[in-house]
Amino acid sequence: MSQASQEVTAATVIGNFTITLPAPNQAQLSASGYLVEGEDKASLDARMDTVREALQRQQRMLEIPVLEAHIEQWEKARDDVARAYADLLERHNAKAAGKTGAKALSSQEQANLKSAPHQLKGIEDELEKARKKIADARAGA
């Protein structure tokens, strides 16, 4: 046992602290420590900072599976919007080219045709943010 460990073991515990952070899916991460008689504020602050940093890292790691699930959902949504957009664009172009049997798009379909590129851009932005957050968590940022 190191001298520092022996000193802490021999010290009188005068209280405790708990640091709790939210985790995904309404879970919580908590860690506790002791307040030791005679310990100066700088030492206590350093220990609490270490605990907080460890909890924050764990918090980021727990977010990874949640973010990965969101990525799957966003990718599916992107694919669905892209397919619908391609279909609307094809139908719009067929009508514009005067193809026989081509029907005009309804007002709702015209609105969807106009908004699809913005939706796709928004989805791509969300995917990029989620992937960056995962990369940062894995890198320990």
trRosetta pair geometry for C-beta under 8 A, 3 or more apart (Angstrom, degrees):
i j d omega theta_ij theta_ji phi_ij phi_ji
1 5 4.8 -121 -175 89 91 128
1 6 5.4 110 125 -59 117 89
1 9 7.5 -14 179 -6 145 147
2 5 4.6 97 56 6 79 103
2 6 7.0 -144 96 -5 42 86
3 6 5.6 -55 -149 37 33 112
3 7 6.3 35 152 -22 66 104
4 7 5.7 -53 -149 34 32 112
4 8 6.5 29 154 -15 65 104
5 8 5.8 -55 -148 38 32 108
5 9 6.1 33 153 -20 66 108
6 9 5.5 -54 -144 38 31 113
6 10 6.1 24 157 -15 65 110
7 10 5.9 -60 -144 41 28 106
7 11 6.4 39 152 -36 63 103
8 11 5.5 -47 -148 18 33 118
8 36 6.3 -82 -142 -103 75 161
11 36 4.3 39 125 -170 141 115
11 37 5.8 -173 -179 50 93 80
11 38 6.4 -127 -138 45 116 112
11 39 7.4 62 -176 -45 158 96
12 36 7.1 130 73 -160 43 65
12 37 4.2 15 66 8 95 132
13 16 7.4 16 179 -63 115 82
13 34 4.7 -61 -133 -170 111 130
13 35 7.0 102 -164 70 66 54
13 36 6.1 -47 -103 -102 53 62
13 37 7.5 -111 -67 -14 7 85
14 35 5.2 -69 70 104 82 100
14 36 6.9 111 13 -149 89 13
14 37 4.9 105 -33 -66 120 80
15 34 7.2 144 88 -165 43 60
15 35 3.8 6 65 41 90 127
16 32 5.8 13 172 -178 118 108
16 33 6.6 170 -157 90 75 37
16 34 5.2 -44 -103 -108 77 52
16 35 6.3 -136 -72 2 22 83
17 32 6.7 168 87 -152 46 63
17 33 5.4 -9 57 59 92 84
17 34 7.8 178 16 -94 74 8
17 35 6.5 91 -25 -48 95 95
17 48 6.5 -33 107 -101 154 110
18 30 5.8 -3 -175 -169 105 109
18 31 7.2 167 -150 84 61 36
18 32 4.6 -25 -97 -97 79 86
19 30 6.9 162 83 -149 47 58
19 31 5.5 -8 55 58 93 84
19 32 7.8 178 17 -84 64 38
19 48 6.7 135 -54 -159 133 85
19 51 5.4 136 28 121 140 118
19 52 5.5 -111 -178 -84 161 76
19 55 6.0 -149 112 -6 115 159
20 28 5.4 -1 -170 179 105 122
20 29 7.0 158 -153 81 54 48
20 30 4.4 -14 -100 -98 83 90
21 28 7.0 153 77 -160 38 71
21 29 5.0 -13 60 59 90 100
21 30 7.8 177 20 -77 60 46
21 52 7.9 114 -50 -146 125 70
21 55 5.0 140 9 147 130 121
21 56 6.7 171 -95 -81 172 58
21 59 5.2 -65 119 -75 136 137
22 27 7.7 116 -172 81 57 51
22 28 6.1 -53 -114 -107 40 70
22 29 7.8 24 103 18 7 82
22 59 7.5 73 83 -136 51 122
23 27 3.9 -43 77 89 113 96
23 28 5.8 176 10 -103 97 13
23 29 5.0 102 -54 -28 117 92
23 58 7.9 -44 -103 124 117 92
23 59 5.9 -134 -102 -124 74 74
23 62 5.0 -16 -160 104 108 157
24 27 6.5 13 72 33 46 105
24 62 5.5 -164 16 134 103 100
24 63 5.5 142 -46 -101 123 58
24 65 7.8 -166 71 68 158 86
24 66 4.3 -146 -149 -40 157 151
25 66 7.0 -159 -33 -89 94 126
27 62 7.4 -112 75 173 133 150
29 55 5.0 156 119 -155 124 96
29 58 5.5 152 -139 99 154 123
29 59 5.8 -124 15 -73 147 84
29 62 7.4 -168 -57 -6 124 150
30 55 7.8 16 -115 -119 12 133
31 51 4.8 -159 99 -167 135 109
31 54 6.9 52 -38 83 165 117
31 55 5.7 -135 1 -66 120 114
33 47 5.9 169 172 145 165 123
33 48 7.1 -141 43 -85 144 66
33 51 6.1 -120 -29 -61 128 151
35 39 7.0 -145 -169 46 59 129
35 44 6.8 20 -123 -120 80 128
36 39 4.4 83 71 -26 92 124
39 43 5.0 -116 -175 83 95 129
39 44 5.5 109 127 -55 120 94
40 43 5.1 95 61 8 75 103
40 44 7.2 -145 100 -3 38 90
41 44 5.6 -58 -147 41 34 110
41 45 6.0 36 156 -21 69 107
42 45 5.7 -53 -144 37 28 112
42 46 6.3 32 154 -22 62 106
43 46 5.7 -53 -149 34 30 113
43 47 6.6 28 153 -16 63 104
44 47 5.8 -55 -150 36 32 109
44 48 6.2 27 155 -15 66 109
45 48 5.8 -58 -144 41 30 108
45 49 6.1 34 156 -22 66 107
46 49 5.7 -52 -145 35 28 113
46 50 6.5 32 153 -21 62 104
47 50 5.7 -54 -152 33 31 113
47 51 6.5 30 152 -17 65 105
48 51 5.6 -52 -148 37 34 112
48 52 6.2 36 153 -20 66 107
49 52 5.6 -54 -144 38 31 112
49 53 6.2 32 156 -20 65 106
50 53 5.9 -54 -147 36 28 110
50 54 6.4 28 154 -18 62 107
51 54 5.8 -57 -151 36 30 111
51 55 6.4 27 153 -17 65 107
52 55 5.7 -57 -148 38 31 110
52 56 6.2 32 154 -21 65 106
53 56 5.7 -52 -145 35 31 112
53 57 6.5 34 154 -20 63 103
54 57 5.8 -53 -152 33 31 112
54 58 6.5 28 151 -15 64 106
55 58 5.6 -56 -148 39 34 110
55 59 6.1 43 150 -27 66 104
56 59 5.3 -47 -146 31 33 119
56 60 6.6 34 154 -18 63 100
57 60 5.9 -54 -153 35 32 109
57 61 6.5 30 150 -18 65 106
57 140 6.6 -4 -130 -140 115 73
58 61 5.5 -54 -146 37 35 112
58 62 6.3 35 154 -20 67 105
59 62 5.9 -56 -149 35 28 109
59 63 6.8 33 150 -25 60 104
60 63 5.6 -53 -155 26 35 116
60 64 7.6 55 148 -41 60 87
60 133 7.9 -147 -153 175 94 84
60 136 7.4 -96 -165 108 136 88
60 137 3.8 -169 155 -123 106 100
61 64 5.9 -29 -167 -5 41 116
61 137 5.9 163 -78 172 45 115
62 65 7.5 -48 -174 27 44 97
62 66 7.6 34 140 -4 66 113
63 66 5.4 -68 -159 47 50 114
63 67 5.6 49 148 -24 83 108
63 133 7.0 -73 122 148 132 119
63 137 6.4 -154 64 -88 105 156
64 67 5.8 -58 -144 39 28 109
64 68 6.2 30 157 -22 65 106
64 134 5.5 94 -128 -129 83 88
64 137 5.7 -153 -67 96 100 149
64 138 7.3 84 -101 -58 135 89
65 68 5.5 -51 -144 35 33 114
65 69 6.5 36 155 -20 64 102
66 69 5.8 -54 -154 34 31 111
66 70 6.6 30 148 -17 63 105
67 70 5.5 -53 -149 37 36 112
67 71 6.3 43 150 -26 67 101
67 130 4.7 168 -168 -163 102 98
67 133 5.9 -153 -118 89 156 119
67 134 5.3 -164 102 -65 143 101
68 71 5.5 -47 -149 30 33 116
68 72 6.8 38 151 -20 62 99
68 134 7.0 88 -63 -100 80 141
69 72 5.7 -49 -155 31 35 113
69 73 6.7 32 149 -16 64 104
70 73 5.6 -55 -150 38 37 111
70 74 6.1 33 153 -17 70 107
70 126 7.8 -106 151 156 114 112
70 130 5.8 -151 92 -117 116 150
71 74 5.8 -56 -143 40 30 108
71 75 6.1 32 156 -22 65 106
71 127 6.2 89 -134 -132 82 79
71 130 5.2 -170 -73 115 93 144
71 131 7.0 90 -107 -64 132 79
72 75 5.8 -54 -146 35 28 111
72 76 6.5 27 155 -17 62 105
73 76 5.8 -56 -152 36 31 110
73 77 6.3 30 151 -18 66 107
74 77 5.5 -52 -144 39 34 113
74 78 6.1 40 153 -24 66 103
74 123 5.4 163 -172 -162 95 91
74 126 5.5 -149 -127 100 149 119
74 127 5.2 -172 118 -72 139 89
74 130 7.3 164 18 10 151 149
75 78 5.5 -49 -146 33 31 114
75 79 6.4 32 154 -18 63 104
75 127 6.9 91 -68 -106 74 129
76 79 5.7 -54 -149 37 31 111
76 80 6.3 32 152 -19 65 106
77 80 5.6 -54 -147 37 32 112
77 81 6.2 28 156 -16 67 107
77 123 5.9 -158 99 -119 108 136
78 81 5.9 -57 -146 39 28 107
78 82 6.1 28 155 -20 65 110
78 120 6.4 87 -143 -133 83 73
78 123 4.5 174 -82 132 93 147
78 124 7.1 95 -115 -61 133 68
78 127 7.3 -7 -45 -42 145 138
79 82 5.7 -55 -143 38 28 112
79 83 6.3 30 157 -20 64 105
80 83 5.9 -55 -149 35 28 110
80 84 6.4 23 155 -14 64 109
81 84 5.8 -57 -146 41 31 109
81 85 6.0 33 154 -22 66 109
81 116 5.8 165 176 -147 96 88
81 119 5.1 -140 -152 113 151 127
81 120 5.7 -169 112 -73 130 80
81 123 6.9 172 30 -13 147 151
82 85 5.6 -53 -143 37 29 113
82 86 6.3 31 156 -21 64 105
82 116 7.9 131 -94 179 34 116
82 120 6.4 85 -75 -105 82 123
83 86 5.8 -54 -148 35 29 111
83 87 6.4 28 153 -18 63 106
84 87 5.7 -56 -151 36 31 112
84 88 6.3 28 154 -16 66 107
84 112 6.9 -73 144 161 120 129
84 116 6.8 -158 94 -110 96 130
85 88 5.8 -56 -146 39 30 108
85 89 6.0 30 155 -20 66 109
85 112 7.8 -144 -92 146 65 89
85 113 7.0 122 -138 -128 68 54
85 116 3.8 151 -96 166 114 155
85 117 7.3 118 -140 -55 146 59
85 120 7.1 -33 -25 -44 160 128
86 89 5.7 -55 -143 38 28 112
86 90 6.2 31 156 -21 63 107
87 90 5.8 -55 -149 35 28 111
87 91 6.4 23 155 -14 64 108
88 91 5.8 -58 -147 40 31 109
88 92 6.0 33 154 -21 66 109
88 105 6.5 58 -156 -114 90 137
88 109 5.7 -176 -127 -177 113 95
88 112 6.1 -158 -85 101 162 105
88 113 4.4 -151 142 -87 134 95
88 116 7.1 168 49 -25 139 150
89 92 5.6 -53 -143 37 29 113
89 93 6.2 27 157 -16 64 108
89 113 6.6 142 -70 -140 62 105
90 93 5.9 -57 -145 39 27 108
90 94 6.2 30 154 -23 63 107
91 94 5.6 -51 -145 33 30 114
91 95 6.5 28 156 -16 63 104
91 102 6.8 162 -162 -158 64 96
91 103 7.3 -22 -171 64 113 75
91 105 6.2 114 112 -74 117 96
91 109 7.7 -44 86 166 139 142
92 95 6.0 -58 -154 36 29 108
92 96 6.3 26 151 -17 65 110
92 105 5.7 -14 -86 -29 85 131
92 110 8.0 114 -100 -106 120 70
92 113 6.0 89 -50 -130 146 157
93 96 5.5 -54 -142 40 33 112
93 97 6.1 29 157 -17 67 108
94 97 5.9 -58 -145 40 27 107
94 99 4.4 -52 -175 31 85 135
94 102 4.0 -169 126 -115 102 139
95 98 7.7 41 175 -72 33 26
95 99 7.1 -72 -76 40 27 87
95 102 4.3 -159 -79 134 61 120
95 103 6.8 -55 -87 91 119 23
95 104 5.5 116 -150 -95 154 52
95 105 7.2 -136 9 -18 155 78
97 102 7.7 87 58 4 82 166
98 102 7.7 162 172 41 12 129
99 102 4.3 83 74 -25 95 125
105 109 3.9 -129 -172 97 101 121
105 110 4.9 135 108 -59 122 76
105 113 6.5 1 -179 -21 169 137
106 109 4.6 96 50 8 75 103
106 110 7.0 -135 95 -6 40 86
107 110 5.5 -50 -148 34 33 114
107 111 6.5 36 151 -20 64 102
108 111 5.7 -52 -151 35 33 112
108 112 6.4 34 149 -19 65 105
109 112 5.4 -51 -146 37 35 114
109 113 6.2 41 152 -24 65 102
110 113 5.5 -48 -147 32 32 115
110 114 6.5 29 153 -17 63 106
111 114 5.8 -58 -150 38 31 110
111 115 6.1 14 158 -8 68 113
112 115 6.0 -64 -137 45 28 100
112 116 6.1 49 161 -48 65 98
113 116 6.2 -36 -146 4 24 118
115 118 5.4 -64 -164 44 58 113
115 119 5.9 61 141 -27 84 104
116 119 5.5 -55 -144 36 34 113
116 120 6.2 34 158 -20 68 104
117 120 5.7 -52 -146 36 32 112
117 121 6.4 34 154 -20 64 105
118 121 5.7 -52 -148 36 32 112
118 122 6.4 34 152 -19 64 106
119 122 5.7 -56 -150 36 31 112
119 123 6.4 30 154 -18 65 106
120 123 5.8 -54 -147 37 31 111
120 124 6.3 32 154 -19 65 106
121 124 5.7 -54 -148 37 31 111
121 125 6.4 35 152 -22 64 104
122 125 5.6 -52 -150 33 31 114
122 126 6.6 30 153 -17 64 104
123 126 5.7 -55 -151 36 33 111
123 127 6.3 35 151 -20 66 105
124 127 5.6 -52 -147 36 33 114
124 128 6.3 35 154 -21 65 105
125 128 5.7 -55 -150 35 30 112
125 129 6.5 30 153 -19 64 105
126 129 5.7 -52 -148 35 32 112
126 130 6.3 30 156 -17 66 107
127 130 5.9 -58 -147 38 29 109
127 131 6.2 27 157 -17 65 109
128 131 5.9 -57 -145 38 28 109
128 132 6.3 28 156 -19 64 108
129 132 5.8 -59 -149 37 28 110
129 133 6.3 29 154 -21 65 107
130 133 5.7 -53 -147 35 31 113
130 134 6.5 32 154 -18 64 104
131 134 5.7 -53 -150 36 33 112
131 135 6.3 32 152 -18 65 106
132 135 5.6 -54 -146 38 33 111
132 136 6.2 33 154 -20 66 106
133 136 5.8 -53 -145 37 29 112
133 137 6.4 31 154 -20 63 106
134 137 5.8 -55 -148 35 30 111
134 138 6.3 24 156 -14 65 108
135 138 5.9 -59 -147 40 29 107
135 139 6.1 22 156 -14 65 112
136 139 5.7 -61 -142 43 29 107
136 141 3.9 -70 -167 53 86 129
137 140 7.8 45 177 -67 28 23
137 141 7.2 -71 -62 47 25 83
